[in-house]
Amino acid sequence: MRILLALLALLLPSLAQAADLTLEGQATQGGLLIGRTQPGSVVVFENRRMRVTADGRFLIGFGRDAESTASLEVTLPNGTSIRQDIAVAPRTFDIQRIDGLPEKMVTPPPEVLARIKADNEAVRKVRQTDGAEPFFTSGFVWPAQGRISGVYGSQRILNGQPRQPHYGIDIAAPVGSAVVAPADGVVTLAHPDMYYTGATLIIDHGHGLSSTFLHLDSMAVKLGERVKQGQRVATVGATGRATGPHLDWRINLFDIRIDPALLVPPMPAAN
């Protein structure tokens, strides 16, 4: 009996912790986790305080080159602290070679550098939005239908010159094909013509999570508009630096680049 009581004494704290902190999703490079804890808790992930919903949900994510472990600390309303090291699974990414791009799009001329800097700053600023409404609880669907022509994390070599990894997923489709909201949200950027990405749309899904849609042909929503999952928001195009019509869909948790493919089921087969 004494041995049984001693074992229970050891198990009770871990059982209580399991009840006070759960994580759903894929703990891998490019992955997003939805956590749940007691309402009113304080959540700190990798030294950043994360927003917690009224019912205790929060988001954490891992970039393409995330380290093998990430630290999470949850302080419950009663002051109890739960610390957890999360093992982050590594991935192997593809190398893609793209030739034939106009040289000015690979190495932009000096006169457009100010424009590129302004574009980047506008996107960076919008991605810092920490909206309180948890639109992401709607879940995610594919924003467009078509062949997957580019994947998250791939290293691109443009005209023989290595560039930064690709942080989205490319969906090849004809110009004018529908682009729908993958989840509920609010439009935080609707730019008609950025140098690299052409017509660019960003939808905030709450708590720092956002979707970005690049190379659009047209947009059907305006800045500040609330959208519902499945609502038509734009059409596929080939604007900016694009070799053909496609949608480049990206997801960010603030400055952490998330793999969109991990949030949706497999692309439906073409009819």
C-alpha positions as CSV (number, residue, x, y, z in Angstrom):
1,M,0.0,0.0,0.0
2,R,2.8,2.4,0.9
3,I,4.5,1.7,-2.5
4,L,1.2,2.3,-4.3
5,L,0.7,5.6,-2.5
6,A,4.2,6.7,-3.3
7,L,3.7,5.9,-7.0
8,L,0.4,7.9,-7.0
9,A,2.2,10.8,-5.4
10,L,4.7,10.8,-8.2
11,L,2.1,10.4,-10.9
12,L,-0.4,13.1,-9.7
13,P,1.7,16.1,-10.7
14,S,2.2,14.8,-14.3
15,L,-1.5,13.9,-14.6
16,A,-2.4,17.3,-13.4
17,Q,0.0,18.9,-15.9
18,A,-1.5,16.8,-18.8
19,A,-5.0,18.1,-17.9
20,D,-3.8,21.7,-17.7
21,L,-1.8,21.7,-21.0
22,T,-2.5,20.0,-24.3
23,L,-1.0,20.5,-27.7
24,E,-2.6,19.5,-31.0
25,G,-0.8,19.6,-34.4
26,Q,2.6,18.5,-35.9
27,A,5.7,19.4,-33.9
28,T,7.9,19.6,-36.9
29,Q,9.8,22.2,-38.9
30,G,7.1,24.4,-40.5
31,G,4.4,23.0,-38.1
32,L,1.7,24.9,-36.1
33,L,0.3,23.7,-32.8
34,I,-2.9,24.7,-31.1
35,G,-2.5,24.6,-27.3
36,R,-5.1,24.5,-24.6
37,T,-4.7,25.4,-21.0
38,Q,-6.6,27.0,-18.1
39,P,-8.3,30.3,-19.0
40,G,-6.4,33.2,-17.6
41,S,-3.0,31.4,-17.9
42,V,0.2,33.2,-19.2
43,V,1.9,31.4,-22.1
44,V,5.5,32.1,-23.1
45,F,6.9,30.4,-26.1
46,E,10.6,30.8,-26.9
47,N,10.7,33.9,-24.7
48,R,7.6,35.5,-26.4
49,R,4.3,35.9,-24.6
50,M,1.5,34.4,-26.7
51,R,-2.1,35.5,-26.7
52,V,-4.6,33.1,-24.9
53,T,-8.3,33.0,-25.8
54,A,-11.0,33.3,-23.1
55,D,-11.4,29.5,-23.2
56,G,-7.6,28.9,-22.9
57,R,-6.5,28.3,-26.5
58,F,-3.2,29.6,-27.9
59,L,-0.9,29.1,-30.9
60,I,2.8,28.2,-31.2
61,G,4.8,27.4,-34.4
62,F,8.1,26.3,-35.8
63,G,10.0,27.8,-38.7
64,R,11.7,25.9,-41.6
65,D,15.0,25.9,-39.8
66,A,13.7,25.5,-36.2
67,E,16.1,23.9,-33.7
68,S,15.4,20.4,-32.4
69,T,13.8,21.6,-29.2
70,A,11.6,24.6,-28.3
71,S,10.7,25.8,-24.9
72,L,7.2,26.5,-23.6
73,E,6.2,27.8,-20.2
74,V,2.6,28.1,-19.0
75,T,1.8,29.9,-15.7
76,L,-1.6,28.8,-14.4
77,P,-3.9,31.4,-12.7
78,N,-3.0,29.8,-9.3
79,G,0.7,30.5,-10.0
80,T,1.7,26.9,-10.9
81,S,4.3,26.9,-13.6
82,I,4.4,24.2,-16.3
83,R,7.6,24.0,-18.3
84,Q,7.8,21.8,-21.4
85,D,10.6,21.2,-23.9
86,I,9.0,20.4,-27.3
87,A,10.9,18.0,-29.6
88,V,10.8,19.5,-33.1
89,A,11.0,16.9,-35.9
90,P,13.5,17.8,-38.7
91,R,12.5,17.7,-42.4
92,T,14.3,17.3,-45.7
93,F,13.5,20.0,-48.3
94,D,13.6,20.0,-52.1
95,I,15.9,22.0,-54.3
96,Q,14.2,23.8,-57.3
97,R,16.0,25.4,-60.2
98,I,14.2,28.1,-62.2
99,D,15.8,29.5,-65.3
100,G,14.7,32.1,-67.8
101,L,13.7,34.9,-65.5
102,P,14.3,38.4,-66.6
103,E,17.6,39.4,-65.0
104,K,16.1,42.6,-63.4
105,M,13.8,40.3,-61.4
106,V,16.7,38.1,-60.1
107,T,19.0,41.0,-59.4
108,P,16.8,44.1,-59.3
109,P,18.2,47.4,-60.6
110,P,19.2,50.0,-58.0
111,E,16.3,52.3,-58.8
112,V,13.7,49.8,-57.5
113,L,15.5,49.0,-54.2
114,A,13.5,51.6,-52.3
115,R,10.3,50.2,-53.7
116,I,11.3,46.7,-52.6
117,K,12.2,47.9,-49.2
118,A,8.8,49.7,-48.8
119,D,7.0,46.5,-49.9
120,N,8.9,44.4,-47.4
121,E,8.3,46.8,-44.6
122,A,4.5,46.9,-45.3
123,V,4.3,43.1,-45.2
124,R,6.4,42.9,-42.1
125,K,4.3,45.4,-40.2
126,V,1.0,43.7,-41.1
127,R,2.4,40.3,-40.0
128,Q,3.0,41.7,-36.5
129,T,-0.8,42.1,-36.0
130,D,-1.9,40.4,-32.8
131,G,-5.6,40.3,-33.2
132,A,-7.7,39.2,-30.2
133,E,-10.4,37.4,-32.2
134,P,-9.5,33.7,-32.8
135,F,-10.6,33.4,-36.4
136,F,-8.3,30.4,-36.8
137,T,-10.7,28.2,-34.9
138,S,-12.7,27.9,-38.2
139,G,-10.0,25.5,-39.4
140,F,-8.4,25.7,-42.8
141,V,-9.3,24.7,-46.4
142,W,-7.4,25.0,-49.7
143,P,-7.7,28.6,-51.0
144,A,-7.4,27.4,-54.6
145,Q,-7.6,24.2,-56.6
146,G,-4.9,23.0,-58.9
147,R,-1.6,21.2,-59.3
148,I,1.0,21.7,-56.6
149,S,3.9,23.3,-58.5
150,G,6.0,24.5,-55.5
151,V,6.4,23.4,-51.9
152,Y,7.3,24.9,-48.6
153,G,11.0,25.0,-47.6
154,S,12.4,24.3,-51.1
155,Q,15.6,26.1,-52.0
156,R,15.3,27.9,-55.2
157,I,18.1,28.6,-57.6
158,L,17.1,31.5,-59.9
159,N,19.1,31.8,-63.1
160,G,21.8,29.8,-61.4
161,Q,21.9,32.0,-58.3
162,P,20.8,30.5,-54.9
163,R,18.1,32.4,-53.2
164,Q,16.3,32.2,-49.9
165,P,14.0,29.2,-49.3
166,H,10.4,29.2,-50.6
167,Y,8.1,29.8,-47.7
168,G,4.8,29.0,-49.3
169,I,3.0,26.5,-51.4
170,D,2.3,27.1,-55.1
171,I,-0.9,26.1,-56.7
172,A,-0.9,26.2,-60.5
173,A,-4.2,27.3,-62.0
174,P,-5.4,29.4,-64.9
175,V,-5.6,33.2,-64.6
176,G,-8.9,34.2,-63.2
177,S,-9.4,31.0,-61.1
178,A,-11.1,31.6,-57.8
179,V,-9.1,32.2,-54.6
180,V,-11.1,31.7,-51.4
181,A,-10.4,32.5,-47.8
182,P,-8.9,29.4,-46.2
183,A,-10.2,30.4,-42.8
184,D,-12.2,33.2,-41.3
185,G,-10.4,36.5,-40.8
186,V,-10.0,40.2,-41.7
187,V,-8.1,41.8,-44.6
188,T,-5.1,43.6,-43.3
189,L,-3.3,44.3,-46.6
190,A,-4.6,44.6,-50.2
191,H,-1.7,45.9,-52.4
192,P,-2.3,46.1,-56.2
193,D,1.3,45.8,-57.3
194,M,4.4,44.8,-55.2
195,Y,7.6,44.4,-57.1
196,Y,8.3,40.8,-56.4
197,T,4.8,39.5,-55.5
198,G,2.5,41.6,-57.7
199,A,-1.0,42.0,-56.4
200,T,-0.8,40.8,-52.8
201,L,-3.4,40.1,-50.2
202,I,-3.1,39.3,-46.5
203,I,-5.8,38.0,-44.2
204,D,-5.4,38.0,-40.4
205,H,-6.7,34.9,-38.7
206,G,-6.1,36.2,-35.2
207,H,-3.4,35.7,-32.5
208,G,-0.6,36.6,-35.0
209,L,-1.6,34.0,-37.6
210,S,-2.0,35.3,-41.1
211,S,-2.4,34.0,-44.7
212,T,-0.6,35.8,-47.6
213,F,-1.7,35.4,-51.3
214,L,0.8,36.4,-54.0
215,H,0.7,37.0,-57.8
216,L,-3.0,37.7,-57.9
217,D,-4.8,38.9,-60.9
218,S,-7.6,40.7,-59.1
219,M,-9.0,41.1,-55.5
220,A,-12.6,40.9,-54.5
221,V,-12.2,42.3,-50.9
222,K,-10.9,45.5,-49.4
223,L,-8.8,46.5,-46.5
224,G,-10.5,46.0,-43.2
225,E,-13.2,43.6,-44.6
226,R,-14.1,40.6,-42.5
227,V,-14.2,37.4,-44.5
228,K,-15.6,33.9,-43.9
229,Q,-14.0,30.6,-44.8
230,G,-14.7,29.7,-48.4
231,Q,-15.6,33.3,-49.4
232,R,-14.1,34.4,-52.8
233,V,-11.5,37.0,-52.1
234,A,-9.3,37.1,-55.3
235,T,-8.4,35.4,-58.5
236,V,-5.2,33.6,-59.6
237,G,-2.8,35.6,-61.6
238,A,0.8,35.9,-62.8
239,T,1.8,39.3,-61.5
240,G,5.1,40.3,-60.0
241,R,7.9,37.7,-60.3
242,A,6.1,34.7,-61.7
243,T,6.9,32.3,-64.6
244,G,3.3,31.4,-65.0
245,P,-0.2,31.7,-63.4
246,H,-0.4,30.3,-59.9
247,L,-1.3,31.2,-56.4
248,D,1.6,31.4,-53.8
249,W,-0.1,30.8,-50.4
250,R,1.9,31.5,-47.3
251,I,1.1,31.3,-43.6
252,N,2.9,33.2,-40.8
253,L,2.7,33.2,-37.1
254,F,4.2,36.6,-36.7
255,D,7.7,36.2,-38.3
256,I,7.6,32.4,-38.1
257,R,6.9,30.8,-41.5
258,I,4.4,28.0,-41.3
259,D,3.9,25.3,-43.9
260,P,0.3,25.7,-45.2
261,A,0.2,22.1,-46.4
262,L,0.3,20.9,-42.8
263,L,-3.0,22.6,-42.0
264,V,-5.2,21.2,-44.8
265,P,-6.0,17.7,-46.1
266,P,-4.5,16.5,-49.4
267,M,-5.4,18.6,-52.5
268,P,-8.6,17.1,-54.0
269,A,-8.0,15.2,-57.2
270,A,-9.0,17.1,-60.4
271,N,-12.4,16.1,-61.9
